[in-house]
Amino acid sequence: MAPTLRTIVRRLPLRLGVLTGQDSLDRPVRWVAVSELEDPTPFLEGGELVLTTGMRLDAGNAGPYVERLVGKGVTGLGFGVGLGHEAIPAGLVDAAARAGLPLIEVPRDTPFVAIGKLVSDLIAAEQYDEISRAFATQGRLTRAALRPEGPRAVIDGLARELGGWAALLDEAGAVRHAAGEGAAGVAGLRPELERLRKPASGGKPASLSLSTPHEHVIVQPLGARRVRGFFAVGLTRPFTPVAHTVVNAAGSLLTLAIEQGREHLAAERRVRSAVLQLLLAGQVQAGQETLERLGGALPGEPLVVLAAGGDREAVLEGAGEDFAVAVEDRVVAVVEAERAEEVIAVLREHGPVGVGSPVGLDDLRAGLDQADRALASARRAAERVMRFADLAGQGLLSLLDPGAAAAFSSALLAPLREYGSRADLLESLRAYLACNGHWDAAAQRLGVHRHTLRYRMRRVAELLGRDLDDPAARAELWVALAVTE
C-alpha cells in the first residue's frame, strides 16, 4: 500500500504544514509530481502529491486550478513558499478548503526533491515488504503441502494467511475441505465450475474471478493434464498483486499434492518446478529445505539455465528428472553444466533452445535472462540452439530486439532526415562520433573545413535537442546510426 499524506507530513525534517483537508490525510500518495503548469492534469494519473511554487497562479485562476486537480483525483497539493509567493495565496487556500483538498505548505528550505525521495523510499520499502511477505507465505504454504494432510493444510494456511476463506472441491464441485468464515457460500459456485471444467475454446481451463460489493472470489481448476478438482478463495476486499501471487502458489502446491497419488514421477517433477521457482526468486535456502524434506538435494554447481520453446508437455517430459518448469511461452530448465549438452540434444528435438552461460545458484536469475535472450534470437534466426556466449560475442546490437532498435533509431534521427535536403548532417554526425569528437580528424575524414563541421554539429544538436558532449547522448546516437547500417 502506498504511503499516506499523514505519514509524509509527520516527517520532521521536511517541516511541512497542513492548511486544509486535515480530514483527508489518510489518502495514499502513489507518486510526487512537480509542475508549474496552469493545468497539469493531462500529465497526471490520479493519486499524486502535486508540488508547485505557484508561478502561474493568481486570485483569478486558483479556484479552477483546484477543481481540475480534484477532478483528476490527486491526493494533495504542496505549495512551496518563499519563491514566487511569500505565503500561500488566500484564494488558493479558500478553494482547497471548499474542495476538501489537502493543501500543504512547503518551506523554502525544504527542496521538492527531498519530498520526492521520501515518497519513493517509502513506496520501495512497502513493495519490498510485500514481496518479502509473499515469499514468506509461499514458504509456509510449501511446508504445509509437505505434511501428510497436504491439501487440507494448504487450504487452512491460505485462509489464515489472506484473512478470508478457502475451499477445496472435487471434480463434481463438492466441498472436500473448507476453512475460514464465509466458506459456506462456495456452494453457489457450481455453475461457474462447469465453465472451468469445459472451456469454450477447448483449451486448458483457466481461473475465474467474481466480485460483488461485499466479496471477491477467485476459483482455479486443479490438475496437470485434466481437471481433477478446484479450489476457491474469498476475501471481503479486492485481491492485491501479492494476494494473487499467493493464490497462484497455493494452486501449484494443491495440484502437486493431488497428483502425487496418481503419477509419482510427474509429482516429483512438479515439486522440482516449485523449487526452481524459489531458486529463480533468490530463495535458495527455502528451495534447499524443501528438497531436503523430500530426501533430495539441489544440483551441483556450476549450473546452466535453458529456455526451450515448442510443445511444453513434450519439453517437460524431455527434461526428465532435471529441474524444469513451464513459464509463459517456454520451459525453463536448470541442469548441471556437465550434463547441459546431453539435455540440449533432447530438448532441441521439440523446438528452439536458448542456452545461458554457467552460473551459481545465487545467479540463476541472470542465467535465465541470458537463456531468454538466446531463445529470442534463436526464434528470430530460425535456429534450433542459440548460446548466449555466442550471442554476446556478436556485439551489443545482437542483444537488442531488431524491431525496437529500428523504431528507436528512426525516431531519434528523424529530425536530421527531415531537415530539408541536408543528408550530410547524418554523415557528419557519424564521422564526428567515429573520431570521438576530434574536430580535425572528423573534418579530414569528411573532406570539409573544421569550421564547416562545427556549424553542422551545432545544427545537429539543435535539431535533436541533445548535448553532443554528453557521453550518454553520444552512445545513443552511435547505436542509432549503427542500426541504420
Beta strands, then each sheet from edge to edge (+ up, - down):
strand 1: 17-20
strand 2: 31-34
strand 3: 48-52
strand 4: 76-80
strand 5: 103-106
strand 6: 165-169
strand 7: 175-179
strand 8: 208-211
strand 9: 216-222
strand 10: 229-235
strand 11: 303-308
strand 12: 323-327
strand 13: 330-336
strand 14: 353-355
strand 15: 385-387
sheet 1: 1+ 5- 4- 3- 2-
sheet 2: 7+ 6- 10+ 9- 8+
sheet 3: 12+ 13- 11+ 14- 15-
end
